């Protein structure tokens, strides 16, 4: 396994619980995750439950009362997301939950171990010159995947005009309540401003103490995309968020442009790709990690059901069955990002919640119902 992020740890734990001997190689010198906060939905919550990690996950996470969308501080919608399981949390909490589950399952996780590439017949090479062989190699090593690039799998990248800077700051709920007493500050609130300037703040409570905020602006807007943030600019547009924006202005960050990565194939011989290595997507539907985790689980199930000789065909069949769900959520996320249609509210309806409702652990999920 190359990559010790959400996708890699999920696949590793699932395989270990299914009887495999699993080793994860993470190139970073220490085991950690980047970023601030995250939303996980039913598809990934079902996987976490199968990994035996639900109790740990729930301890420092929450389900907000609603997802609220505002334009120029006028509420467009308040979606209570009835019937959809979802939780908000810090990225570090999700990572630590998955890492603990992996270690409990007997996964060997090696930090500072960088994979250089892999071959379809199951050989893996490392940047220190070492090599190894495996019945299954999984590339979960991110957008710049060395495993993927070593296989020379054709890909296409689509970049969007917008990007975000993510921060984790104190909740400051009492201060926000004083500024706007009628607001439910436990909600996720999507603050939009399109005229005269495109700026957005996604306000996401992660737990009782920590707040995840994502500041979006066009890449072409030098002041809006600046890090450290231009506090005067952001507070002028979103004055009700002044206390948490002041904290963000003092917090290190990096501006990330939106992008979608599409591969000709996710598999080659005994090698499979998951997560951003295979299907990076815009964050509009908050399904980057969800799709990664659902594909990690289903890959583990498909590989376990196959013998060594049947592995290449089993991986192809896994991709055939599971990829359409990811392709569609990539398309929808890209469309939302391109059109900025999230600003209109009521986005978690119809086809857009297909992936959020998906249960990758249901063995009958592909059965056609009459």
N, C-alpha and C positions, 0 to 999 in steps of 0.2 A: 504494500500500500504506500503510495506516494502522496503525502499531504495529511497533516493532522488537524484539519479544520472540521467544520460541522459535518461535511459529507464524508470525509475520511474516517472520523471517529464513529459515525453512525454505521457505516459499512463494516468497519472492523469489529465493532461490538456485536452486530447482528451475526456476522460470520463466526465469531468466537462462540457465541451462544448456540450456534448450530453445529459446533464440533470442529471447526477449523482451527489450525494453528496460524495466528495472525501477527504480523509485524508491521508497524506503521513507521515510516521514515518521514520526519519533519525537518525541513532544511533550516528553520529558525533555531537559534541557539537555546531558546527556552520555549516552553509550551505556553502559548497564550493566543488570544484573538485580538484583532484590530477592530476598531469601530466603537460605537456607543451603545445603542439600544436596538431592539428587534421585536417584531411581532411574529408569533407562530400561530398557525391555524390548525384545523382538525387533521389535515393530512400529516403534518409533522407531529402533532400531539399523539396521534394513534401509534406512530412509530416509537416515540419516546416511551409510551406505555408498554409496548412489546419489549423494549430494552430494560424494563424494570426501573425506570428512572423518573416516573411521574411524581412520586413523593418529593424527591429532591428538587425537581423543577418548580413545583408549586410553592416552595418555601419562600422564595424571594421574587415572586412575579404576581401579576394581577390581571383581572379581566375588567377593563373600564366599562362604565355603564353604557356608553354609546360612542360611535364615531361621528363626530360633528364636523361639518364643512361650512366655512364662512368665506364670503367675498366682501372685501372692504368692511369687515367686521359685522356683516349682516348674515345671519344663519341661513344657509341654503338647505341643509338637511341635518337631521340627527338620526342616524341609523343605529338601532339597538342590536342589530345582527342576531335577532332571535333565531335559534336553531343552528347557529354556527359556533363551534367551539374555538375560542381564541384566547391567547394570553400575551401580555406585554412583559418585557424584562430587559435587563442589560445583556449585551452580547457576552460579557464575561461570565454571567450566571449560566447561560445556556452552554457555553463552552465547558465550564467546570462540571456541570451536570453530565455532559457527554463524556468528558475525560474520566470522571469517577466511574461511570458505567463501563467504560472500556477496560479500565484497570481491574474492576471487579470481575469482568468476564475473562480475564487472563490475557488481554492484548498486551503485547510488548510495544511500547511507544518510545522511539528513539529521537530525541532532539539533536539538532546539529548534524543530521544525516541527510545529505542532499542527493536526490536521484538525478542522474544525468539523462536517462532514457530507458526505453524498453523495446523489446522485439516481439513480434506476434507469437513466436514459439515459447514465450515465457521466460526470457532472460532479461534481467534488470541490471543496469550499471549505475555506479555512483561516481560523484565528482572526485572522490579520493582514489579512484582506480579499481575499487572492489567490484565484484559482480556476484550475482546470485540467480537462482532459478526458482520458479514458483508455478503452481498449477493455475493460479489466477493472479494477475497484476491489475491493480486499480489505480488510475490516475485521478487523484482528487487534489491536484496541486495548483488550482487557481487559474486565473485568466491567462497567465504566462506559462502554462503547463509545459514542463520539459518532456513529460511522457507523451503528451499529444504531439508536440512538435517533432520529437524523435521519430514518430510514426509517419510524419508528413501527411497527416490527414487534412484535406482541403477544408478551409473555413472561410466564412464571411463575417465581417464586423460592421454593425450599423451604429453610428454615433448620433446622439441627440443633441439638440441645441442647449439643453439645460444640464445642470449638475447640482450637487449638494455638498454641504459641509456638515458633519455630524458632531454633536456635543453631548456629553453626559454632565449634568449640572444638578445642584440641589433643587428639590421640588419648590421651595418657597411658596407653598400653597397659601399661607395666611397673607403674605404680601400681595399675591395675585388676587386673592379674594377681596382685599381692601380696595384694589383698583377697579375690580369689576365684580361686585357682590352677587349678581344674578347668574354668573357663569358656574357651571359644574366643572370644576377644575380637575376632577378625576376622569373626565372624558378624554379620549384622543380628539384633538382639535386641529383641523387642517385650515390654517389661516392663509388666504390667498389675496393677492393684490396684482391686478393685471394692467391697470391704467392709472397714472401715466408710466409706470415702471413695473416690470414683472419681478415680483419677489414673493416668496412663500415661506411660511414657517410651519412645519409639522411638529405639533406639540404632543408628546407621547409619555404619559406617566409610566415608569418602569416598575416601580414598587412604591412603598410608602415614603421613601426618602429620596429617591433618585428620579430625575426627569431626563428623557431623551428628546432633544430637539434637533431637527434637520432643517437647515437653511438653504433654500433653493433659489438659484438665480441663473440667468443665461450665462453661458461661458463667455460670451462677448461683452458682458457687463463687468468691467474691471473692478469697479467699486463693490458691486454686489457679490462677486466671487472672491474678494480679497480675504486672506487669512493672515494675521488676526482680523476679525470682522470689523467693519466700519460701524462702530456702535451708534454714532449719530444717525447714520442712514437707516439702520434697522429699527431703532427706537422711534424715529420719526414716522415710519410706516406702521409699526406695531407697538404703540405706546403702552398698551395693556400688558405687554410682555417684558417691559423694561427690567424688572429684577433678574429674570433668568437670562436675558440677553447680555446684561452686564457681566454675569458669570461666564457666559460663552466667550465674551471678548477677552477674558483672561485665561481661556483654556486653549492649549495647542490643538490645531486641527489641520485638515487638508481638504482641498476642494476636489471632488471626484466627478468627472463627467459621466453621464449615462451612456451605457453601451449594451448592445445585444450581440452575442456570439453564436453563430450557427455552424455546426459541423456537418460535413457530408456523411459521416458515420461516427457513432459513439464507440464502436468496437473494432478491433483488429486482432484476429486470432484469439489468444488467451488474455488480451488486454481490453479493459473497459474504462471509459471515462465518465465521471460524474461531477456534479457541481459546476462551478464556474469554468472548469477546464473543458466542459462539454456544452454548457448552455447558460452562460452569463446573461442576465436580463436586466432591464430597467426596474427600479424598485417600486413602480407605481402600485402594484397589487401586493407588495410585501411577500413575494413568493420565491425569492432567490434561494433562501435557506430551505424553505418548505419543499420546493421541487428537488433540491439536492438531497434532502433527507428521505423523501419518498422514493427516489430512484436508488439511493443507497440500500434501502431495505429490500426493495423488489429485486435488485441485483443479487443481493445475498441469498434470497430465496431461490432465484433461478439457478445460480451457480451451485448451490447445495444440492439441488435436484438432479444436476447433471454429473456424469462421470467425467474423468479427465479427458478422455478421447472425444467426448461430445461437447466440451466446453465452448469451442468457437461457435458452433451452431446454437448452443443454448444462449450465448450472449447476443447473437443476432436476433433470436426470437424474443428475448427480453426487450431489446430495443424496439422491435416491431410493435410489441404490445404497449409499452410504457411511453415511448417517445411522443405519440400524438398529444398526450395531456400536457407535456412540457412545451411542445411546439405552440400549442394554442395559448398557453399563459404567457409565453414570450411575445406572441403576436399582440395579445391584448395589452400587455404592459407597455410595449413599444408604442402602440396606438395612443394609449392614455398619455404617455410622455410627449409624443409628437404633437398632439392636439391640445394638451393641457386641459382635457375634458374633466379631470378630477375636480376642477374648480367649480363645476356645476352641481356637485353633490350627488347623492344616491348612486354611488358607484358599485356598491356591493349587492348587486341584484343580477338575476338572469345568468347569462353565460359567464360573467366576470367572476362568479363565485364557484365555478366548476372545480377548480383546483383546491380551494379552501375546504370544500365539502368532501373531497376525494378521500377514500379510505384505502391506502395502499396495502394494508394488512388483511383486507377481506379477500379470501381465496376465490370468491365468486364475483369479484368486481368486474370481470370482463364478460360475464354471462349476459347474453342478450335476453332481456325480459320481454315477454309477450304483451 
